[in-house]
Amino acid sequence: MVVIDLREAIGKGLKEALINNDKVFIMGEDVGEYGGAYSVTKGLLKEFGPERIMDTPISESVIVGAGIGSALAGLRPIVEIMTINFSLLAMDQIVNHAAKLRYMSNGQFTVPILIRTVTGGGAQLGATHSQSFEGWYASVPGLKVIVPSTPYDALGLMRSALKEDNPVIMAEHALLYGVRGEVPNKWYEVPIGKAIVRTEGNDVTIIGHLKTAHIASEVAKILSSKGKTAEVIDIRTLRPIDTETIVGSVKKTNRAVVIDEAWKTGGFAAEIASVIQEQAFDYLDGPVIRIGSADVPSPYAQNLEAAMLPNAKEITSTIEKTFGF
Amino acid sequence: MVTELTMPHMGFDMKEGTIVRWLVSEGSAVKPGDAIAEIETDKAVVEFESYTEGILHLIIEPEGSTVPVGTIIGIIGDVNEANAAMNYRSKIKDPKANKDLDSNSDTIPDFLEATPPIGKENVTDQTLEIRASPVAKRFALEHNIDLNLIPGSGPGGRITRSDVEYAIAHLKNEDSPELPETTDQVETKSEYIPSDETEAPKISLTNNKSDPPRVPLSKMRQQIARVTYKSKQEKPHFYLSSEIDMSEAMLLRAQINESMESEGVHVSVNDMIIKACAESLKLHPKFNDYFYEDGLQKNTNINIGIAIATDETLDVPAIMNCETKSLKEISIASKDLTQRASAGTLSASEYSGGTFAISNLGMYNISSFLAIIQPPQTAVLAVGAVTQKPIVKENELAIAQMMTATLSADHRIVDGAEGAEFLGVIRNLLQNPLHLVV
C-alpha cells in the first residue's frame, strides 16, 4: 500500500500500460516534451521515446481522429485532450465516429480508445476554460464515461478502461490532481459502471462525482454534526450509470440530493434525479434535490466563480429547508 | 401575482381548521380586514380576515372541509388575474364528480371493476388530495391509515414518513373490532416473537373482548391533552401558596357595586384579582414572558387569560392590554369576554394571546389547588374560594374573609424568591384594595 496523489496514480497507470502492452501509445498536445498541461505524462517521453509518446499539433479533431484510425488498425491509443472545453472541436470524431463505428460495422470493427481529458472549474480560468461537459458525453450510447475522484479509483478505472473494446472518456477534475489516497501495490481493478458508497447513513442520500463527491462528503460531515446521517455515493462512472446502488440507497433513506458541477439546466444531475423518481417514487419523503452550477458562463472573478459553483454550506441549508431537518 | 389564501394558524397548537362558511362569494372584491370566511378550530369559530386586497377569484376548499394549517383554501388576485387564479382549479376537490361516477357505475369499464385497488378504496381517494410524500402515502396505504387524520410536520405541512410511522405506532394500540376472534388469535400467534420489543403490541392484539369499548377523544379533549401534557413534560413547575385576607377587598367591592349600579358596573372578586395581577406583572415582567428554546419573548402587553369551563370545553381567553385598564374597564372587559366565549365569537388573538392566566375554582368551594401553566406562558395563578376563617389579629382572634392563591411558575424563567415577591405584591394589593382603584 502506498499513499500517492491522483496525478501520480494516473501516471502509474499510463506507465504500466506502456510497459505491459506494446500496442499502447500516448498522443496529445504537450504530452511529450512539456510533460502534459497538468504534468501527468511527465518523464514518459524520455522513457518510452517519441514513437509512443507523441506531441500533436493543436487540432483536437485530428488527435481523436488519428486515435480512432489507429484503434481500428489494432493499436490501443490513449489520447489526451488538454481540457474538456477543447473537446468540443473533436465532438464529431467522438460522437459520430468513435461511438458509432462498432455499431455501424455490425461489430466488424471496435474502437478501443481511451480519451483522457480535464474537466471542471474553480481555478479562475474564465468562461471558456472552466466548464464541465462530461455529462454531455454520458448521454451518448457507444461511449463509456469514467470520473475518478480518488487515486485508487483513477488507477483502478483506468486499468478497466484499457481492457475495454469501446471508446472510454476519462474526465479528470482540474482541482483533484493533488488529492492523496492509498493505492495497493497488488493489482486491482475498479469495474466501470459501479458506484461506491463513501459514507453510510440513514437520513438522506447525497450523490456526486469528481469534486462534487468530495463536496457531498463535506455536507455529510456538517449534517452529522447536527444529528443527521447522510449516505454519500460517488458514482465514479456516468455511463453506464449504477442505478442499483443509487436507487437502493434512496429506498433506504427516502431522500436524495444530486450534486453536479455542470449547469443545472439539462445537467447530468437531472438524469439521476429522474432515475430516482422513476425507480424509487414510492419511497421518497420529499422532492429530489438537484444541485448544479448557476446558469451563467463561469466568471473569472474569484468571488463570483465561488458563488456560481455548488458549495457545501448552501447545499446543507437547501437540504434542511427542503426536508425540514 | 395572485395571493394564496391559506388556512390560518389561529392559536397555540392549532394543526387544522374547518371552513364553516364562506362569507364572500367567488368574484367579489375584498379589502384587508374584511371577514371572508368562518373557520372552526379546536376551540371556536373565528372569522378569517383577508390580509390582502383584490377579488376572490377562486374558492378551493368548500364549506365543511377540514384542512391542515397552511393549506391553500382560496385565491385572491387583481381584476386581470382571473386566469392565473384558474390555474389553481386542479386543487379543488370535486365531490360532484365523484358522485356522478358512483351513480353511473354502469359506465365504468369491466376491466376497472375487475381489479379493485389495494386496501380501502376511500383511503386511496383521500390520499390524492393530501400533501403527503410518496413514501408516507405508501406506508399509510399498507397500514390502512387515513392520511386525513395525520398532521404533517414537513415543509408546507407535508405529511412525511415519520408522521405516518408515529401514527402507526399510536393507532396500532387501539382495538380493531372488525377482526373476527379466530383471525385475531391466529394472527397473534403467527406474529408472536418472544422478545421484549413485541410485548406491548401482543397485549393489545389479545385485548379481551369483555373490556368496555373505547370512545375516541373529542377535538377539545385532544387539544387539552396535548397542551397539558406538553406543559408538564417541558416546564419544571414550582408552586407558592399564600393566604390573602380579602375582608377589605370584599368591603370595597360592595361599595363600588352599590355606587355604580346605575352604570351597570358589577365588579367581581376575580376582576380585582385580575387587576392585582396586572399591577404585579408590571413590577415583575418576567412572569409575563413567553419561553422559547432560543430565548425569552418579552411581552410588552399584559393579556390575562381567564379559564372558562363549560360542559364540553375549557378555554383560557385573554383580556387584552390589562396594563392600561382600570378596575372598571377590566370588569367590563371580563364580562364581555365571558359572554362572547359562550357565544363562540372570540377572536383568534384572544384565544392565543394570553401572557398570564388565572384559574378560579372559588365558586366550587375549592380552598386551594395547583394549576398547569399554559405554554408558552411562564405562570398561572390558581385561586380558591373566599371563606370566613378565624385569624389572629393583634394578638386577638378575629374573623376574616380568607382566600388561598397558588402560583405555578416555570423554574426555567423565574425562581422561588421572585415568585414570592410577585405573589406578595398581589397579596398586598388585595389586602389594601384602595391601591387597585386609585
Interface residues (C-beta under 8 A of the other chain):
Chain A: N254 F281 D282 Y283 L284 D285 G286 K321 T322 F323 G324
Chain B: S133 P134 V135 A136 K137 R138 S153 G154 P155 R158 T160 R161
